[in-house]
Amino acid sequence: MILDPAAKPLEPTHNSDEIVQFWNSMEETVKLSDDKCKEESKVNSALVTYLKMATDSYKEFIRIDQDLYRMALTLTESNLFKLQKKFCLSKLLSLLNIDLLEMNMKFLISYILLCESKKNIHSLEIMIDFQGFNVFYNNLYTEFAYLNKYGEDKGFTQEQLTNPVLNELNDIDAEIVDEMHQISTVLMDLLFQIFKFCKCNITALQLIDDFFVYFMMSSMRSDVTTDLFNNAQFKLILVLNEQYMMFARKYEIENKIFKYLINGTISKKFTELLLLTFNRSEDVSIKIMMCKVLYLILTTTEDGIAMNFFYLNDLHVFVDVMLRELQDISENEEVLRNTFLRVLLPLLKNTELSKTQYRRADIVKLLRYLTDFDNICTDGTVLHEHKNTVTLAFKCLTQVDWLSYTPSEEDPDLPASRASSISIVGMSLTEAESKPKPNSHNYSNNEYLTLPIDGHLRVNKSFSVSAESLGTRKAKPPPPPPPARKAISQSRNNVTSYIMGIRPN
């Protein structure tokens, strides 16, 4: 979904026969024979004509998300596009790179590229080969600059807001801002796809400047979870943080997300949305990325950042969510359980929870449960992920002082096999493994945060976590938790037509 579902629906202006005729015309425009598809001039002419027809018909025939998707699919599934994919993608990118191109056409081109990138990762690679990252970033940067100056209620004088004579101007300005939000949402999603699948290089990451990150962080809203623009910002911040962590293994590069994250004034809304999303999200990859942000905060003990960053009530929510997730995660998502356990340790150790000891009994009970292979291996086969779970649960029990747990503790409620499992794990831990890791911002030496194969995090085998890396083993969940546009001017239309090589009849 790209179009705002909260926006007032457009009234239909055409009957069903006219709509059918329009879509037939669109399909005929890109229907070329194999021989004609070999001629780039004919492909270029058909592609440009198609885009012009789509732009002229936007909000008239192309009114809802289904229409947008049909428009994109009609092109990307055409013989013309399939046989000349590289040419078509390079042409679309070159048009998108034109500053004077009208906003509606930029939006439709961006949408087509987004649909194709989600459908075919090879197409994403082609876009990057043709400087796609630079094109997307530069366009998005321009939109952010305008939104920073004129977005929301910025740029409007009190007279404009109250004078009835200027109401029409206000409506026009608001429509332009809405269009900027719309195209920005698509462009942010395109960058998210590039980062998610690790298709960018260090040079691309270095293009991102402070204003870009500052704008996303400072303009975040925490009072809504359905705003498309806001959600796209949130996801892009998360995935950017992962990229900084990944490249920090080999390069000296400043993590600009972390830089503004620890500034509570700037990141306040983002932090609130992080808490809200952490409690509600069902997307595994988003959960993983949020854990990376949390880990950075919770392991930064200098200047009392970890101790004072979150309110106590927020810390309680994190504990509640962690306990719920650790119990509800199925066995085929065991690496996700590893992720939560790695974040749980600094959460319990470096925050105010070390003073309040919130839900101590529940935490100890769950961690003891997770230190028994019999409870997490349903088929008796102990995999690397299961070993990680047992080891990490044991670390939480022994390295968090206020849990006051030692391997020799006897628990009459635990079966003998569980007690022996704990003892074995304790003996298998080397002295280096059992010692807390010194706090450091050198993420390349971080045992806990890793950068996965597919673009999420992966530094070592013990924390190669991503949605795609999760296996397919059937799960036995643990026991239940304990209680507790303005219309484009004629001159602008003429400029667009001239740039695209279209001459009026």
ZICORUR-V432381 format. One record per backbone hydrogen bond with DSSP energy under -1.0 kcal/mol. CO is the residue of the C=O (numbers start at 1). NH is the residue of the N-H. If there is no record, write none. Layout:
BEGIN
<<CO	NH> <CO	NH>>
END
This chain:
BEGIN
<<4	7> <15	19> <16	20> <17	21> <18	22> <19	23> <20	24> <21	25> <22	26> <23	27> <24	28> <25	29> <28	31> <30	32> <33	37> <35	38> <36	39> <39	43> <40	44> <41	45> <42	46> <43	47> <44	48> <45	49> <46	50> <47	51> <48	52> <49	53> <50	54> <51	55> <52	56> <53	57> <55	58> <57	60> <57	61> <57	62> <62	59> <64	68> <65	69> <66	70> <67	71> <68	72> <69	73> <70	74> <71	75> <72	76> <73	77> <75	78> <78	82> <79	83> <80	84> <84	88> <85	89> <86	90> <87	91> <88	92> <89	93> <90	94> <91	95> <92	96> <93	97> <95	98> <98	101> <102	106> <103	107> <104	108> <105	109> <106	110> <107	111> <108	112> <109	113> <110	114> <111	115> <112	116> <113	117> <114	118> <115	119> <116	120> <121	125> <122	126> <123	127> <124	128> <125	129> <126	130> <127	132> <128	131> <131	135> <132	136> <133	137> <134	138> <135	139> <136	140> <137	141> <138	142> <139	143> <140	144> <141	145> <142	146> <143	147> <144	148> <145	149> <146	150> <147	151> <151	154> <153	156> <157	161> <158	162> <159	163> <163	166> <164	167> <166	170> <167	171> <168	172> <169	173> <170	174> <171	175> <172	176> <173	177> <174	178> <175	179> <176	180> <177	181> <178	182> <179	183> <180	184> <181	185> <182	186> <183	187> <184	188> <185	189> <186	190> <187	191> <188	192> <189	193> <190	194> <191	195> <192	196> <193	197> <194	199> <195	198> <201	205> <202	206> <204	207> <205	208> <209	213> <210	214> <211	215> <212	216> <213	217> <214	218> <215	219> <227	231> <228	232> <229	233> <230	234> <231	235> <232	236> <233	237> <234	238> <235	239> <236	240> <237	241> <238	242> <239	243> <240	244> <241	245> <242	246> <243	247> <244	248> <246	249> <247	250> <247	251> <251	253> <254	256> <255	259> <256	260> <257	261> <258	262> <262	264> <263	267> <267	271> <268	272> <269	273> <270	274> <271	275> <272	276> <273	277> <274	278> <275	279> <277	281> <283	287> <284	288> <285	289> <286	290> <287	291> <288	292> <289	293> <290	294> <291	295> <292	296> <293	297> <294	298> <295	299> <297	300> <299	301> <300	306> <301	304> <302	305> <304	308> <305	309> <311	315> <312	316> <313	317> <314	318> <315	319> <316	320> <317	321> <318	322> <319	323> <320	324> <321	325> <322	326> <323	327> <324	328> <325	329> <330	333> <331	334> <333	336> <333	337> <334	338> <335	339> <336	340> <337	341> <338	342> <339	343> <340	344> <341	345> <343	347> <344	348> <345	349> <346	350> <351	354> <352	355> <352	356> <353	357> <357	360> <359	363> <360	364> <361	365> <362	366> <363	367> <364	368> <365	369> <366	370> <369	372> <372	375> <373	377> <383	387> <384	388> <385	389> <386	390> <387	391> <388	392> <389	393> <390	394> <391	395> <392	396> <393	397> <394	398> <395	399> <396	400> <400	403> <401	404> <406	409> <411	414> <415	419> <416	420> <417	421> <418	422> <419	423> <420	424> <421	425> <422	426> <423	427> <424	428> <425	429> <430	434> <441	443> <442	445> <443	446> <451	458> <452	455> <457	451> <460	463> <461	464> <463	465> <465	457> <489	493> <490	494> <491	495> <492	496> <493	497> <494	498> <495	499> <496	500> <497	502>>
END
